[in-house]
Amino acid sequence: MPAPATSSSRTSVPRPTPTRTPTPTRTRTPTLTPTPTRTPTRTPTPTPGPTPAPPVPAADPIVLLVGG
């Protein structure tokens, strides 16, 4: 019984070595939670309008009597 033909006895076809694409080392960029742009709570500056005249204090009758 003839011995089974081994791969060496055959005309060995050079098997192409599979070119392994190197798995790229994934640099994990950390998902940064965006810092919300804090709008500064500015107290609204009142629009300068005509300054109201200060209330004239009512003439105190007692002061008028004493001072007069």
CHARMM internal coordinates of N, CA and C (Angstrom, degrees):
IC EDIT
DIST 1 N 1 CA 1.4629
DIST 1 CA 1 C 1.5297
ANGL 1 N 1 CA 1 C 107.75
DIST 1 C 2 N 1.3257
ANGL 1 CA 1 C 2 N 116.55
DIHE 1 N 1 CA 1 C 2 N 123.01
DIST 2 N 2 CA 1.4710
ANGL 1 C 2 N 2 CA 118.80
DIHE 1 CA 1 C 2 N 2 CA -177.59
DIST 2 CA 2 C 1.5189
ANGL 2 N 2 CA 2 C 111.04
DIHE 1 C 2 N 2 CA 2 C -70.24
DIST 2 C 3 N 1.3086
ANGL 2 CA 2 C 3 N 114.94
DIHE 2 N 2 CA 2 C 3 N 143.60
DIST 3 N 3 CA 1.4586
ANGL 2 C 3 N 3 CA 119.46
DIHE 2 CA 2 C 3 N 3 CA -179.99
DIST 3 CA 3 C 1.5308
ANGL 3 N 3 CA 3 C 109.25
DIHE 2 C 3 N 3 CA 3 C -68.14
DIST 3 C 4 N 1.3268
ANGL 3 CA 3 C 4 N 116.02
DIHE 3 N 3 CA 3 C 4 N 142.80
DIST 4 N 4 CA 1.4722
ANGL 3 C 4 N 4 CA 118.50
DIHE 3 CA 3 C 4 N 4 CA -179.82
DIST 4 CA 4 C 1.5234
ANGL 4 N 4 CA 4 C 110.32
DIHE 3 C 4 N 4 CA 4 C -59.56
DIST 4 C 5 N 1.3049
ANGL 4 CA 4 C 5 N 114.72
DIHE 4 N 4 CA 4 C 5 N 137.17
DIST 5 N 5 CA 1.4644
ANGL 4 C 5 N 5 CA 119.70
DIHE 4 CA 4 C 5 N 5 CA -177.16
DIST 5 CA 5 C 1.5161
ANGL 5 N 5 CA 5 C 109.40
DIHE 4 C 5 N 5 CA 5 C -64.43
DIST 5 C 6 N 1.3206
ANGL 5 CA 5 C 6 N 115.01
DIHE 5 N 5 CA 5 C 6 N 121.50
DIST 6 N 6 CA 1.4589
ANGL 5 C 6 N 6 CA 119.26
DIHE 5 CA 5 C 6 N 6 CA 178.66
DIST 6 CA 6 C 1.5158
ANGL 6 N 6 CA 6 C 108.62
DIHE 5 C 6 N 6 CA 6 C -86.63
DIST 6 C 7 N 1.2875
ANGL 6 CA 6 C 7 N 116.19
DIHE 6 N 6 CA 6 C 7 N 164.67
DIST 7 N 7 CA 1.4626
ANGL 6 C 7 N 7 CA 120.79
DIHE 6 CA 6 C 7 N 7 CA -177.28
DIST 7 CA 7 C 1.5250
ANGL 7 N 7 CA 7 C 111.14
DIHE 6 C 7 N 7 CA 7 C -65.22
DIST 7 C 8 N 1.3531
ANGL 7 CA 7 C 8 N 116.73
DIHE 7 N 7 CA 7 C 8 N -23.72
DIST 8 N 8 CA 1.4629
ANGL 7 C 8 N 8 CA 119.27
DIHE 7 CA 7 C 8 N 8 CA -178.10
DIST 8 CA 8 C 1.5204
ANGL 8 N 8 CA 8 C 111.24
DIHE 7 C 8 N 8 CA 8 C -74.43
DIST 8 C 9 N 1.3411
ANGL 8 CA 8 C 9 N 116.60
DIHE 8 N 8 CA 8 C 9 N -32.22
DIST 9 N 9 CA 1.4555
ANGL 8 C 9 N 9 CA 118.89
DIHE 8 CA 8 C 9 N 9 CA -178.27
DIST 9 CA 9 C 1.5285
ANGL 9 N 9 CA 9 C 110.81
DIHE 8 C 9 N 9 CA 9 C -75.73
DIST 9 C 10 N 1.2901
ANGL 9 CA 9 C 10 N 116.62
DIHE 9 N 9 CA 9 C 10 N -25.47
DIST 10 N 10 CA 1.4581
ANGL 9 C 10 N 10 CA 120.22
DIHE 9 CA 9 C 10 N 10 CA 178.23
DIST 10 CA 10 C 1.5191
ANGL 10 N 10 CA 10 C 109.23
DIHE 9 C 10 N 10 CA 10 C -74.20
DIST 10 C 11 N 1.3250
ANGL 10 CA 10 C 11 N 114.65
DIHE 10 N 10 CA 10 C 11 N 163.13
DIST 11 N 11 CA 1.4662
ANGL 10 C 11 N 11 CA 118.45
DIHE 10 CA 10 C 11 N 11 CA 173.14
DIST 11 CA 11 C 1.5197
ANGL 11 N 11 CA 11 C 104.96
DIHE 10 C 11 N 11 CA 11 C -72.17
DIST 11 C 12 N 1.3155
ANGL 11 CA 11 C 12 N 114.52
DIHE 11 N 11 CA 11 C 12 N 101.86
DIST 12 N 12 CA 1.4575
ANGL 11 C 12 N 12 CA 118.45
DIHE 11 CA 11 C 12 N 12 CA -173.66
DIST 12 CA 12 C 1.5293
ANGL 12 N 12 CA 12 C 110.42
DIHE 11 C 12 N 12 CA 12 C -71.54
DIST 12 C 13 N 1.2944
ANGL 12 CA 12 C 13 N 114.59
DIHE 12 N 12 CA 12 C 13 N 118.42
DIST 13 N 13 CA 1.4685
ANGL 12 C 13 N 13 CA 120.32
DIHE 12 CA 12 C 13 N 13 CA 177.34
DIST 13 CA 13 C 1.5246
ANGL 13 N 13 CA 13 C 105.69
DIHE 12 C 13 N 13 CA 13 C -81.65
DIST 13 C 14 N 1.3268
ANGL 13 CA 13 C 14 N 116.96
DIHE 13 N 13 CA 13 C 14 N 123.36
DIST 14 N 14 CA 1.4760
ANGL 13 C 14 N 14 CA 117.96
DIHE 13 CA 13 C 14 N 14 CA -179.56
DIST 14 CA 14 C 1.5244
ANGL 14 N 14 CA 14 C 110.73
DIHE 13 C 14 N 14 CA 14 C -61.04
DIST 14 C 15 N 1.2992
ANGL 14 CA 14 C 15 N 113.26
DIHE 14 N 14 CA 14 C 15 N 115.44
DIST 15 N 15 CA 1.4698
ANGL 14 C 15 N 15 CA 117.41
DIHE 14 CA 14 C 15 N 15 CA -178.12
DIST 15 CA 15 C 1.5114
ANGL 15 N 15 CA 15 C 109.07
DIHE 14 C 15 N 15 CA 15 C -76.73
DIST 15 C 16 N 1.3288
ANGL 15 CA 15 C 16 N 116.60
DIHE 15 N 15 CA 15 C 16 N 127.03
DIST 16 N 16 CA 1.4705
ANGL 15 C 16 N 16 CA 118.34
DIHE 15 CA 15 C 16 N 16 CA 180.00
DIST 16 CA 16 C 1.5193
ANGL 16 N 16 CA 16 C 110.41
DIHE 15 C 16 N 16 CA 16 C -65.81
DIST 16 C 17 N 1.3115
ANGL 16 CA 16 C 17 N 114.00
DIHE 16 N 16 CA 16 C 17 N 128.46
DIST 17 N 17 CA 1.4608
ANGL 16 C 17 N 17 CA 117.67
DIHE 16 CA 16 C 17 N 17 CA 179.56
DIST 17 CA 17 C 1.5285
ANGL 17 N 17 CA 17 C 106.85
DIHE 16 C 17 N 17 CA 17 C -72.75
DIST 17 C 18 N 1.2902
ANGL 17 CA 17 C 18 N 116.39
DIHE 17 N 17 CA 17 C 18 N 124.93
DIST 18 N 18 CA 1.4657
ANGL 17 C 18 N 18 CA 118.25
DIHE 17 CA 17 C 18 N 18 CA -177.04
DIST 18 CA 18 C 1.5184
ANGL 18 N 18 CA 18 C 110.79
DIHE 17 C 18 N 18 CA 18 C -62.95
DIST 18 C 19 N 1.3007
ANGL 18 CA 18 C 19 N 114.67
DIHE 18 N 18 CA 18 C 19 N 121.46
DIST 19 N 19 CA 1.4702
ANGL 18 C 19 N 19 CA 118.85
DIHE 18 CA 18 C 19 N 19 CA -179.93
DIST 19 CA 19 C 1.5178
ANGL 19 N 19 CA 19 C 107.39
DIHE 18 C 19 N 19 CA 19 C -74.39
DIST 19 C 20 N 1.3033
ANGL 19 CA 19 C 20 N 113.78
DIHE 19 N 19 CA 19 C 20 N 106.46
DIST 20 N 20 CA 1.4677
ANGL 19 C 20 N 20 CA 118.28
DIHE 19 CA 19 C 20 N 20 CA -177.59
DIST 20 CA 20 C 1.5051
ANGL 20 N 20 CA 20 C 109.60
DIHE 19 C 20 N 20 CA 20 C -80.38
DIST 20 C 21 N 1.3059
ANGL 20 CA 20 C 21 N 114.73
DIHE 20 N 20 CA 20 C 21 N 120.37
DIST 21 N 21 CA 1.4645
ANGL 20 C 21 N 21 CA 118.21
DIHE 20 CA 20 C 21 N 21 CA 176.19
DIST 21 CA 21 C 1.5177
ANGL 21 N 21 CA 21 C 105.86
DIHE 20 C 21 N 21 CA 21 C -74.34
DIST 21 C 22 N 1.3199
ANGL 21 CA 21 C 22 N 116.38
DIHE 21 N 21 CA 21 C 22 N 119.22
DIST 22 N 22 CA 1.4658
ANGL 21 C 22 N 22 CA 118.43
DIHE 21 CA 21 C 22 N 22 CA -177.86
DIST 22 CA 22 C 1.5213
ANGL 22 N 22 CA 22 C 110.19
DIHE 21 C 22 N 22 CA 22 C -63.19
DIST 22 C 23 N 1.3026
ANGL 22 CA 22 C 23 N 114.32
DIHE 22 N 22 CA 22 C 23 N 132.44
DIST 23 N 23 CA 1.4645
ANGL 22 C 23 N 23 CA 118.10
DIHE 22 CA 22 C 23 N 23 CA 179.69
DIST 23 CA 23 C 1.5212
ANGL 23 N 23 CA 23 C 107.55
DIHE 22 C 23 N 23 CA 23 C -66.87
DIST 23 C 24 N 1.3190
ANGL 23 CA 23 C 24 N 116.78
DIHE 23 N 23 CA 23 C 24 N 119.89
DIST 24 N 24 CA 1.4634
ANGL 23 C 24 N 24 CA 118.75
DIHE 23 CA 23 C 24 N 24 CA -177.09
DIST 24 CA 24 C 1.5185
ANGL 24 N 24 CA 24 C 110.84
DIHE 23 C 24 N 24 CA 24 C -64.94
DIST 24 C 25 N 1.3044
ANGL 24 CA 24 C 25 N 114.34
DIHE 24 N 24 CA 24 C 25 N 134.17
DIST 25 N 25 CA 1.4639
ANGL 24 C 25 N 25 CA 118.77
DIHE 24 CA 24 C 25 N 25 CA 179.83
DIST 25 CA 25 C 1.5229
ANGL 25 N 25 CA 25 C 106.58
DIHE 24 C 25 N 25 CA 25 C -72.32
DIST 25 C 26 N 1.3093
ANGL 25 CA 25 C 26 N 114.45
DIHE 25 N 25 CA 25 C 26 N 107.43
DIST 26 N 26 CA 1.4589
ANGL 25 C 26 N 26 CA 119.24
DIHE 25 CA 25 C 26 N 26 CA -175.42
DIST 26 CA 26 C 1.5160
ANGL 26 N 26 CA 26 C 109.79
DIHE 25 C 26 N 26 CA 26 C -74.19
DIST 26 C 27 N 1.3096
ANGL 26 CA 26 C 27 N 114.93
DIHE 26 N 26 CA 26 C 27 N 114.02
DIST 27 N 27 CA 1.4633
ANGL 26 C 27 N 27 CA 118.35
DIHE 26 CA 26 C 27 N 27 CA 176.41
DIST 27 CA 27 C 1.5164
ANGL 27 N 27 CA 27 C 105.90
DIHE 26 C 27 N 27 CA 27 C -81.79
DIST 27 C 28 N 1.3120
ANGL 27 CA 27 C 28 N 114.66
DIHE 27 N 27 CA 27 C 28 N 109.93
DIST 28 N 28 CA 1.4587
ANGL 27 C 28 N 28 CA 119.24
DIHE 27 CA 27 C 28 N 28 CA -176.45
DIST 28 CA 28 C 1.5093
ANGL 28 N 28 CA 28 C 109.28
DIHE 27 C 28 N 28 CA 28 C -75.36
DIST 28 C 29 N 1.3125
ANGL 28 CA 28 C 29 N 115.48
DIHE 28 N 28 CA 28 C 29 N 112.02
DIST 29 N 29 CA 1.4631
ANGL 28 C 29 N 29 CA 118.58
DIHE 28 CA 28 C 29 N 29 CA 176.13
DIST 29 CA 29 C 1.5174
ANGL 29 N 29 CA 29 C 106.38
DIHE 28 C 29 N 29 CA 29 C -79.47
DIST 29 C 30 N 1.3180
ANGL 29 CA 29 C 30 N 117.10
DIHE 29 N 29 CA 29 C 30 N 120.22
DIST 30 N 30 CA 1.4625
ANGL 29 C 30 N 30 CA 119.03
DIHE 29 CA 29 C 30 N 30 CA -177.96
DIST 30 CA 30 C 1.5210
ANGL 30 N 30 CA 30 C 109.96
DIHE 29 C 30 N 30 CA 30 C -63.42
DIST 30 C 31 N 1.3235
ANGL 30 CA 30 C 31 N 114.99
DIHE 30 N 30 CA 30 C 31 N 131.45
DIST 31 N 31 CA 1.4635
ANGL 30 C 31 N 31 CA 118.92
DIHE 30 CA 30 C 31 N 31 CA -179.86
DIST 31 CA 31 C 1.5185
ANGL 31 N 31 CA 31 C 107.35
DIHE 30 C 31 N 31 CA 31 C -70.45
DIST 31 C 32 N 1.3100
ANGL 31 CA 31 C 32 N 114.48
DIHE 31 N 31 CA 31 C 32 N 101.37
DIST 32 N 32 CA 1.4604
ANGL 31 C 32 N 32 CA 119.70
DIHE 31 CA 31 C 32 N 32 CA -178.09
DIST 32 CA 32 C 1.5125
ANGL 32 N 32 CA 32 C 109.05
DIHE 31 C 32 N 32 CA 32 C -80.94
DIST 32 C 33 N 1.3066
ANGL 32 CA 32 C 33 N 115.51
DIHE 32 N 32 CA 32 C 33 N 126.57
DIST 33 N 33 CA 1.4568
ANGL 32 C 33 N 33 CA 118.48
DIHE 32 CA 32 C 33 N 33 CA 175.87
DIST 33 CA 33 C 1.5204
ANGL 33 N 33 CA 33 C 105.91
DIHE 32 C 33 N 33 CA 33 C -74.81
DIST 33 C 34 N 1.3147
ANGL 33 CA 33 C 34 N 117.49
DIHE 33 N 33 CA 33 C 34 N 119.29
DIST 34 N 34 CA 1.4587
ANGL 33 C 34 N 34 CA 119.12
DIHE 33 CA 33 C 34 N 34 CA -176.27
DIST 34 CA 34 C 1.5167
ANGL 34 N 34 CA 34 C 111.11
DIHE 33 C 34 N 34 CA 34 C -62.71
DIST 34 C 35 N 1.3167
ANGL 34 CA 34 C 35 N 114.88
DIHE 34 N 34 CA 34 C 35 N 128.97
DIST 35 N 35 CA 1.4612
ANGL 34 C 35 N 35 CA 118.96
DIHE 34 CA 34 C 35 N 35 CA 179.74
DIST 35 CA 35 C 1.5189
ANGL 35 N 35 CA 35 C 107.28
DIHE 34 C 35 N 35 CA 35 C -70.43
DIST 35 C 36 N 1.3130
ANGL 35 CA 35 C 36 N 117.39
DIHE 35 N 35 CA 35 C 36 N 122.06
DIST 36 N 36 CA 1.4642
ANGL 35 C 36 N 36 CA 119.03
DIHE 35 CA 35 C 36 N 36 CA -177.41
DIST 36 CA 36 C 1.5137
ANGL 36 N 36 CA 36 C 110.53
DIHE 35 C 36 N 36 CA 36 C -63.96
DIST 36 C 37 N 1.3065
ANGL 36 CA 36 C 37 N 115.27
DIHE 36 N 36 CA 36 C 37 N 134.34
DIST 37 N 37 CA 1.4644
ANGL 36 C 37 N 37 CA 119.55
DIHE 36 CA 36 C 37 N 37 CA -179.90
DIST 37 CA 37 C 1.5183
ANGL 37 N 37 CA 37 C 106.89
DIHE 36 C 37 N 37 CA 37 C -69.61
DIST 37 C 38 N 1.3171
ANGL 37 CA 37 C 38 N 114.44
DIHE 37 N 37 CA 37 C 38 N 107.33
DIST 38 N 38 CA 1.4643
ANGL 37 C 38 N 38 CA 119.91
DIHE 37 CA 37 C 38 N 38 CA -176.39
DIST 38 CA 38 C 1.5124
ANGL 38 N 38 CA 38 C 109.55
DIHE 37 C 38 N 38 CA 38 C -73.73
DIST 38 C 39 N 1.3168
ANGL 38 CA 38 C 39 N 115.34
DIHE 38 N 38 CA 38 C 39 N 117.12
DIST 39 N 39 CA 1.4626
ANGL 38 C 39 N 39 CA 118.05
DIHE 38 CA 38 C 39 N 39 CA 176.15
DIST 39 CA 39 C 1.5183
ANGL 39 N 39 CA 39 C 106.02
DIHE 38 C 39 N 39 CA 39 C -80.31
DIST 39 C 40 N 1.3225
ANGL 39 CA 39 C 40 N 117.18
DIHE 39 N 39 CA 39 C 40 N 118.79
DIST 40 N 40 CA 1.4655
ANGL 39 C 40 N 40 CA 119.12
DIHE 39 CA 39 C 40 N 40 CA -178.17
DIST 40 CA 40 C 1.5178
ANGL 40 N 40 CA 40 C 110.28
DIHE 39 C 40 N 40 CA 40 C -63.22
DIST 40 C 41 N 1.3368
ANGL 40 CA 40 C 41 N 114.75
DIHE 40 N 40 CA 40 C 41 N 130.43
DIST 41 N 41 CA 1.4655
ANGL 40 C 41 N 41 CA 118.81
DIHE 40 CA 40 C 41 N 41 CA -179.45
DIST 41 CA 41 C 1.5177
ANGL 41 N 41 CA 41 C 107.76
DIHE 40 C 41 N 41 CA 41 C -73.73
DIST 41 C 42 N 1.3064
ANGL 41 CA 41 C 42 N 114.69
DIHE 41 N 41 CA 41 C 42 N 95.12
DIST 42 N 42 CA 1.4699
ANGL 41 C 42 N 42 CA 119.04
DIHE 41 CA 41 C 42 N 42 CA -178.18
DIST 42 CA 42 C 1.5093
ANGL 42 N 42 CA 42 C 109.05
DIHE 41 C 42 N 42 CA 42 C -91.57
DIST 42 C 43 N 1.3093
ANGL 42 CA 42 C 43 N 114.92
DIHE 42 N 42 CA 42 C 43 N 131.72
DIST 43 N 43 CA 1.4609
ANGL 42 C 43 N 43 CA 118.38
DIHE 42 CA 42 C 43 N 43 CA 176.22
DIST 43 CA 43 C 1.5214
ANGL 43 N 43 CA 43 C 105.68
DIHE 42 C 43 N 43 CA 43 C -71.14
DIST 43 C 44 N 1.3194
ANGL 43 CA 43 C 44 N 116.63
DIHE 43 N 43 CA 43 C 44 N 121.45
DIST 44 N 44 CA 1.4601
ANGL 43 C 44 N 44 CA 118.41
DIHE 43 CA 43 C 44 N 44 CA -175.78
DIST 44 CA 44 C 1.5158
ANGL 44 N 44 CA 44 C 111.30
DIHE 43 C 44 N 44 CA 44 C -62.57
DIST 44 C 45 N 1.3171
ANGL 44 CA 44 C 45 N 114.23
DIHE 44 N 44 CA 44 C 45 N 125.24
DIST 45 N 45 CA 1.4674
ANGL 44 C 45 N 45 CA 118.28
DIHE 44 CA 44 C 45 N 45 CA 179.23
DIST 45 CA 45 C 1.5186
ANGL 45 N 45 CA 45 C 107.26
DIHE 44 C 45 N 45 CA 45 C -72.99
DIST 45 C 46 N 1.3108
ANGL 45 CA 45 C 46 N 117.42
DIHE 45 N 45 CA 45 C 46 N 126.17
DIST 46 N 46 CA 1.4664
ANGL 45 C 46 N 46 CA 119.60
DIHE 45 CA 45 C 46 N 46 CA -178.47
DIST 46 CA 46 C 1.5149
ANGL 46 N 46 CA 46 C 110.25
DIHE 45 C 46 N 46 CA 46 C -62.84
DIST 46 C 47 N 1.3087
ANGL 46 CA 46 C 47 N 114.32
DIHE 46 N 46 CA 46 C 47 N 137.19
DIST 47 N 47 CA 1.4624
ANGL 46 C 47 N 47 CA 118.41
DIHE 46 CA 46 C 47 N 47 CA -179.75
DIST 47 CA 47 C 1.5223
ANGL 47 N 47 CA 47 C 107.64
DIHE 46 C 47 N 47 CA 47 C -66.27
DIST 47 C 48 N 1.3204
ANGL 47 CA 47 C 48 N 116.68
DIHE 47 N 47 CA 47 C 48 N 123.27
DIST 48 N 48 CA 1.4756
ANGL 47 C 48 N 48 CA 118.69
DIHE 47 CA 47 C 48 N 48 CA -177.33
DIST 48 CA 48 C 1.5258
ANGL 48 N 48 CA 48 C 110.95
DIHE 47 C 48 N 48 CA 48 C -66.17
DIST 48 C 49 N 1.3037
ANGL 48 CA 48 C 49 N 114.27
DIHE 48 N 48 CA 48 C 49 N 107.17
DIST 49 N 49 CA 1.4636
ANGL 48 C 49 N 49 CA 119.59
DIHE 48 CA 48 C 49 N 49 CA 178.22
DIST 49 CA 49 C 1.5184
ANGL 49 N 49 CA 49 C 107.75
DIHE 48 C 49 N 49 CA 49 C -105.19
DIST 49 C 50 N 1.3115
ANGL 49 CA 49 C 50 N 117.06
DIHE 49 N 49 CA 49 C 50 N -169.39
DIST 50 N 50 CA 1.4800
ANGL 49 C 50 N 50 CA 118.55
DIHE 49 CA 49 C 50 N 50 CA 177.05
DIST 50 CA 50 C 1.5218
ANGL 50 N 50 CA 50 C 109.18
DIHE 49 C 50 N 50 CA 50 C -65.25
DIST 50 C 51 N 1.3241
ANGL 50 CA 50 C 51 N 115.91
DIHE 50 N 50 CA 50 C 51 N 121.95
DIST 51 N 51 CA 1.4619
ANGL 50 C 51 N 51 CA 119.55
DIHE 50 CA 50 C 51 N 51 CA -177.13
DIST 51 CA 51 C 1.5251
ANGL 51 N 51 CA 51 C 108.32
DIHE 50 C 51 N 51 CA 51 C -66.30
DIST 51 C 52 N 1.3217
ANGL 51 CA 51 C 52 N 115.76
DIHE 51 N 51 CA 51 C 52 N 124.15
DIST 52 N 52 CA 1.4694
ANGL 51 C 52 N 52 CA 117.99
DIHE 51 CA 51 C 52 N 52 CA -179.43
DIST 52 CA 52 C 1.5230
ANGL 52 N 52 CA 52 C 110.50
DIHE 51 C 52 N 52 CA 52 C -66.34
DIST 52 C 53 N 1.2865
ANGL 52 CA 52 C 53 N 115.18
DIHE 52 N 52 CA 52 C 53 N 140.85
DIST 53 N 53 CA 1.4786
ANGL 52 C 53 N 53 CA 120.26
DIHE 52 CA 52 C 53 N 53 CA -178.95
DIST 53 CA 53 C 1.5181
ANGL 53 N 53 CA 53 C 108.29
DIHE 52 C 53 N 53 CA 53 C -65.03
DIST 53 C 54 N 1.3332
ANGL 53 CA 53 C 54 N 117.66
DIHE 53 N 53 CA 53 C 54 N 134.95
DIST 54 N 54 CA 1.4672
ANGL 53 C 54 N 54 CA 119.41
DIHE 53 CA 53 C 54 N 54 CA -179.80
DIST 54 CA 54 C 1.5215
ANGL 54 N 54 CA 54 C 109.51
DIHE 53 C 54 N 54 CA 54 C -61.01
DIST 54 C 55 N 1.3208
ANGL 54 CA 54 C 55 N 115.44
DIHE 54 N 54 CA 54 C 55 N 140.56
DIST 55 N 55 CA 1.4762
ANGL 54 C 55 N 55 CA 118.22
DIHE 54 CA 54 C 55 N 55 CA -178.24
DIST 55 CA 55 C 1.5221
ANGL 55 N 55 CA 55 C 110.54
DIHE 54 C 55 N 55 CA 55 C -61.58
DIST 55 C 56 N 1.2905
ANGL 55 CA 55 C 56 N 114.24
DIHE 55 N 55 CA 55 C 56 N 128.75
DIST 56 N 56 CA 1.4713
ANGL 55 C 56 N 56 CA 119.65
DIHE 55 CA 55 C 56 N 56 CA -179.08
DIST 56 CA 56 C 1.5202
ANGL 56 N 56 CA 56 C 107.01
DIHE 55 C 56 N 56 CA 56 C -75.14
DIST 56 C 57 N 1.3461
ANGL 56 CA 56 C 57 N 117.16
DIHE 56 N 56 CA 56 C 57 N 121.55
DIST 57 N 57 CA 1.4630
ANGL 56 C 57 N 57 CA 118.41
DIHE 56 CA 56 C 57 N 57 CA -179.83
DIST 57 CA 57 C 1.5276
ANGL 57 N 57 CA 57 C 110.46
DIHE 56 C 57 N 57 CA 57 C -63.76
DIST 57 C 58 N 1.3179
ANGL 57 CA 57 C 58 N 113.95
DIHE 57 N 57 CA 57 C 58 N 135.62
DIST 58 N 58 CA 1.4718
ANGL 57 C 58 N 58 CA 118.60
DIHE 57 CA 57 C 58 N 58 CA -179.81
DIST 58 CA 58 C 1.5237
ANGL 58 N 58 CA 58 C 108.59
DIHE 57 C 58 N 58 CA 58 C -64.45
DIST 58 C 59 N 1.2930
ANGL 58 CA 58 C 59 N 114.78
DIHE 58 N 58 CA 58 C 59 N 137.27
DIST 59 N 59 CA 1.4709
ANGL 58 C 59 N 59 CA 119.65
DIHE 58 CA 58 C 59 N 59 CA -178.26
DIST 59 CA 59 C 1.5179
ANGL 59 N 59 CA 59 C 109.11
DIHE 58 C 59 N 59 CA 59 C -62.12
DIST 59 C 60 N 1.3423
ANGL 59 CA 59 C 60 N 114.16
DIHE 59 N 59 CA 59 C 60 N 121.59
DIST 60 N 60 CA 1.4610
ANGL 59 C 60 N 60 CA 118.83
DIHE 59 CA 59 C 60 N 60 CA -179.33
DIST 60 CA 60 C 1.5278
ANGL 60 N 60 CA 60 C 107.70
DIHE 59 C 60 N 60 CA 60 C -73.64
DIST 60 C 61 N 1.3075
ANGL 60 CA 60 C 61 N 117.04
DIHE 60 N 60 CA 60 C 61 N 122.17
DIST 61 N 61 CA 1.4840
ANGL 60 C 61 N 61 CA 118.33
DIHE 60 CA 60 C 61 N 61 CA -178.24
DIST 61 CA 61 C 1.5163
ANGL 61 N 61 CA 61 C 113.36
DIHE 60 C 61 N 61 CA 61 C -62.22
DIST 61 C 62 N 1.3561
ANGL 61 CA 61 C 62 N 117.55
DIHE 61 N 61 CA 61 C 62 N -31.02
DIST 62 N 62 CA 1.4611
ANGL 61 C 62 N 62 CA 119.63
DIHE 61 CA 61 C 62 N 62 CA -178.66
DIST 62 CA 62 C 1.5201
ANGL 62 N 62 CA 62 C 109.21
DIHE 61 C 62 N 62 CA 62 C -68.31
DIST 62 C 63 N 1.3488
ANGL 62 CA 62 C 63 N 117.25
DIHE 62 N 62 CA 62 C 63 N -42.09
DIST 63 N 63 CA 1.4545
ANGL 62 C 63 N 63 CA 121.10
DIHE 62 CA 62 C 63 N 63 CA -179.06
DIST 63 CA 63 C 1.5201
ANGL 63 N 63 CA 63 C 108.49
DIHE 62 C 63 N 63 CA 63 C -64.14
DIST 63 C 64 N 1.3258
ANGL 63 CA 63 C 64 N 116.59
DIHE 63 N 63 CA 63 C 64 N -37.50
DIST 64 N 64 CA 1.4607
ANGL 63 C 64 N 64 CA 119.71
DIHE 63 CA 63 C 64 N 64 CA -179.75
DIST 64 CA 64 C 1.5272
ANGL 64 N 64 CA 64 C 110.15
DIHE 63 C 64 N 64 CA 64 C -64.92
DIST 64 C 65 N 1.3273
ANGL 64 CA 64 C 65 N 115.42
DIHE 64 N 64 CA 64 C 65 N -39.82
DIST 65 N 65 CA 1.4586
ANGL 64 C 65 N 65 CA 118.62
DIHE 64 CA 64 C 65 N 65 CA -178.28
DIST 65 CA 65 C 1.5163
ANGL 65 N 65 CA 65 C 110.86
DIHE 64 C 65 N 65 CA 65 C -69.09
DIST 65 C 66 N 1.3559
ANGL 65 CA 65 C 66 N 116.00
DIHE 65 N 65 CA 65 C 66 N -42.65
DIST 66 N 66 CA 1.4507
ANGL 65 C 66 N 66 CA 119.61
DIHE 65 CA 65 C 66 N 66 CA -176.55
DIST 66 CA 66 C 1.5108
ANGL 66 N 66 CA 66 C 109.58
DIHE 65 C 66 N 66 CA 66 C -73.55
DIST 66 C 67 N 1.3413
ANGL 66 CA 66 C 67 N 115.96
DIHE 66 N 66 CA 66 C 67 N -44.91
DIST 67 N 67 CA 1.4520
ANGL 66 C 67 N 67 CA 118.90
DIHE 66 CA 66 C 67 N 67 CA -175.12
DIST 67 CA 67 C 1.5162
ANGL 67 N 67 CA 67 C 111.63
DIHE 66 C 67 N 67 CA 67 C -76.23
DIST 67 C 68 N 1.3080
ANGL 67 CA 67 C 68 N 117.09
DIHE 67 N 67 CA 67 C 68 N -24.45
DIST 68 N 68 CA 1.4394
ANGL 67 C 68 N 68 CA 118.51
DIHE 67 CA 67 C 68 N 68 CA -175.46
DIST 68 CA 68 C 1.4735
ANGL 68 N 68 CA 68 C 110.38
DIHE 67 C 68 N 68 CA 68 C -84.93
END
COOR INIT
IC SEED 1 N 1 CA 1 C
IC BUILD
